[in-house]
């Protein structure tokens, strides 16, 4: 089969289409013939040599999500899945290919009226956002601060939070992305290059945000901390702005804040399966009813994966970048 291989650490030019052995599903696994896959920041980090694949995942074929058709079922796999089923799901790696093997518990059905491109924009972003919202215990009528609102996880979190009846404040370094997020229902948009994050959050909420999803980290984190109200909850999901930040421990104590970090890719198989089951129950009905809609910014051909990476690195996308395989 064909797959996109990382030939060495570097820029998009190190991605090369190669013929590789087709994977065979082991006990409890499915093989899925991939029709489309999403591009994620983690793929860019792996390409640069800064985010190695977890144990058991292909070392040099990136990719964390996919949509396609089951074409082989391993022994002792979940009896609900059969050859020909349309599915989408998450993987520890290897989805930049014509086929991938994954545990049977890591996929869900593609709704009947969804195409594969739209379906491929769902798994990583929406599962990550759902998990993060569960961790911050978001309630109706609370204020949620979402950094990088124009990202795939940002647009997913916005829609899922709205479905819970929460009010959202989103940040971006681009005014155009804020305008597009406002059209999706964002209550307040903050440009972190020119606006005062803490003052604007407090002005909108009277007392600060109840919860925050920090998708960027770095130097923005101290401002996130200062924008929280007493007993606020923060989940750090991404580190695109850097791995380190100054932390005012006095503020943390005085406001009795809670800070938690989370990552999806390296979790044990059983934890991912439990999360996918919860996601299927809570979120997939909203997807099927079009209460939430994946935002696809641009679609690339399989032969143009390097261009897809370059486009993501330009930070021009609003929502997901998807690659069509077939």
Secondary structure as GFF3:
##gff-version 3
##sequence-region A 1 326
A	DSSP	beta_strand	2	6	.	.	.	ID=ss1
A	DSSP	three_ten_helix	12	14	.	.	.	ID=ss2
A	DSSP	beta_strand	15	19	.	.	.	ID=ss3
A	DSSP	beta_strand	29	39	.	.	.	ID=ss4
A	DSSP	alpha_helix	41	47	.	.	.	ID=ss5
A	DSSP	beta_strand	65	73	.	.	.	ID=ss6
A	DSSP	beta_strand	86	90	.	.	.	ID=ss7
A	DSSP	beta_strand	99	103	.	.	.	ID=ss8
A	DSSP	three_ten_helix	104	106	.	.	.	ID=ss9
A	DSSP	beta_strand	107	109	.	.	.	ID=ss10
A	DSSP	alpha_helix	116	120	.	.	.	ID=ss11
A	DSSP	alpha_helix	123	135	.	.	.	ID=ss12
A	DSSP	beta_strand	143	146	.	.	.	ID=ss13
A	DSSP	alpha_helix	152	163	.	.	.	ID=ss14
A	DSSP	beta_strand	167	172	.	.	.	ID=ss15
A	DSSP	alpha_helix	175	183	.	.	.	ID=ss16
A	DSSP	beta_strand	188	191	.	.	.	ID=ss17
A	DSSP	alpha_helix	197	205	.	.	.	ID=ss18
A	DSSP	beta_strand	209	214	.	.	.	ID=ss19
A	DSSP	three_ten_helix	218	220	.	.	.	ID=ss20
A	DSSP	alpha_helix	221	226	.	.	.	ID=ss21
A	DSSP	beta_strand	228	236	.	.	.	ID=ss22
A	DSSP	alpha_helix	249	254	.	.	.	ID=ss23
A	DSSP	beta_strand	258	261	.	.	.	ID=ss24
A	DSSP	alpha_helix	269	282	.	.	.	ID=ss25
A	DSSP	alpha_helix	284	288	.	.	.	ID=ss26
A	DSSP	beta_strand	296	301	.	.	.	ID=ss27
A	DSSP	three_ten_helix	302	304	.	.	.	ID=ss28
A	DSSP	alpha_helix	305	313	.	.	.	ID=ss29
A	DSSP	beta_strand	320	324	.	.	.	ID=ss30
###
